[in-house]
Amino acid sequence: MPALDDYVRRRTAHYDLSFLSADPAFVHAHVTLLGPWLKHPTQSDLDTVASIVAATEPFDTTFATFDVFPDGLIHLRPDPDTPFRRLTAALVTAFPQCPPYAGEFPDPVPHLTLDRCADGITPRTVEADLRHLLPVRLHVDRVDLQWWANHDCHVRRSWPLGDVRGTVEAPSRLVRRQR
């Protein structure tokens, strides 16, 4: 979600600078499909993800609807959200030992996290900050395996949707293939 990445980076920096990534492939504004996932995936695990992603055609979605989860997480919901739900369901089926959000939410809702309710931070203030950018239309054409750790946020793998050729790797980082 490049259009909202600057905003999400600023909000991430507000809470914890150690979660800002220097990796140019890393996108802070994202929709989580499955997390937490395997800390040390095998090649077979990665191949399973590749086949799920390859079986999914690229799709278009729009982010315009603000919402708040009961815990105060302010987010945007994609419309349609069905392709995200299908990808999550396929990944959960393949990796039942990794329920989304450690099983805390039985029916995970696809979303893009923007901020959290706090003093001076409300859905209205966030909406006012982003009104000039919305709606954001996005062509979803890849799935990234992102690693989130203090001072070490980076992309580990990237798979193009609908592409049976799989990933392209660079010696130290994965790079996105240009189409």
N, C-alpha and C positions, 0 to 999 in steps of 0.2 A: 504494500500500500504506500507507494512513494509519496503520494500527495499529502499524506498525514504523518509521514515519518519524522519530519522536523518537530512537529507538535509533540508526538509521543517521545521523541528523544529528550526534548526540554522537560517534560513531566517526569521521565525516568531520572534525569539528572537531578531534578528537585528532590527526589526520594533517595537515590543512591547512585552516585557517579560511577561506582565500580561496575554497574551494569550497562554502561555505554560501550558499544563495540567500535573498534577501529577497523574491523573487517568490512571492506566495501560491499561485499555480497550480503551482509547481515542487514535485515530490515526489522527495525524495532516495532513498527506498526504492522501487525500480523494477525492472522486468525489461527489459533492453535487447533490442530486436528487431533493430536494425541499426546498428552504429557501428564505426568512424566513417562518417559519411554526407557528403553534399555540403556544402561550406562555404557556397556561394552557390547554393542551388537555384533553378531557374527556376519560373515559374508552371506550366509543363508538368510539371516534376518533382513539384511539390506536388499538382497535379491527379492525377497517377499514384498517389501515396500515398493521396489521398482516395478514389479508386476502389477500391483494394485494401482499405482499411479499411471502406468502405461495403459491400463484398461479404462482410464477415465479421460474423456475428451476435455480439452480446454473449455472454459465457460465464462460467461459474463455475469456480473453481479453489481448491485448498487448499494452503497452505504449512505443512508440518509436518516435513518430512524435511531434516535437516542433512546437509551433505556438504562435502568439501574437495577442491579441485582440486590437482593436483600442485604448483602454484606456491604453495600455502598459503592460497588464497582460501577463506574460510569462507562458505558460502552456504546458502540454503534452496532446495529444488527444488519447483516447482509440480506438483500432481497434479490433473487431467491436465496434461501439458505440450504435447500435440498442437496445441491452437489457437495457442500461441506459435510452435511449430515451423512451422506452416503460414503464419503471417504473415511470419516471417523468410524462408521459402523464396520466397514471393511477392515480397517486397521485393528479395531477391537476384536473382531472375529479371528484375525490372524495372530493377535497378541493378547489373548484373554488375561494373561498375567499382568497386563498394564492397563487397568481401567482408567478412563479419562479422569484427570484431577484426583488420582488415587482413590476413585470410587466415591468421592465426596458428593458428587452430583449425578444421580442415576440417569438423567437425560440431559447431557451437556448441550448448551445452546451456543451455536456458532456466533462469535462476536469479535469485535476489535476493541481491546481495552484502551481507554483514553485517560482515565484518572480515577480517583477515589473521593467520595464525599468527605469533606473536612471543613474546618472553619474557612469560609470564603470560597470554597470549591463546591459547587452544586451543578446539577445537570444544566441549569439555566446559564451559569457562567461559562461552562465548557461549550455549550451550544453557541453562545455569543462569540466565543473565541474562534469557533470553526465555521460559523454560518457562511462566511464568504467562500469556503472551500466545498460546500456541500451542494448537491449530492456528489459523491465521488463514485464514478463508474470505474470498474476494474475488470480487466480481462485476466482471468486466472489461468496461467499457463505452466505453473510449476509448483512443486512441493519441496520445501527445504527442510533438512534436518538441522535445526539450530541447537547449539550448545549454549546454555545460560549458566554462567558461573561468575563470581566476583572477579573482575579484571580479565575475564576470558570468555567473552561472548563471541561466538563465531559460527559460521556455517560449516557443518561437517560433510554434508552431501546435498545434492540438489538433483531432482528428477523432473524432466519435462512431462507434463500431462500428455497422454495419448502418444507417447514416443517410445517405441519398443527398443530403441538404441540405448536407452539408459542414461547414465551420468557421464560427465566429462570431468576428469580430475587433473589438477595442476600439481606439481611436486609438493607444495606446502599447503595449498588451499584448493578447494573446489571452485571452478569458474563456470559461470553460466554460458552455455553455448548460444551464440547469436543465430537467429533464424533468418 
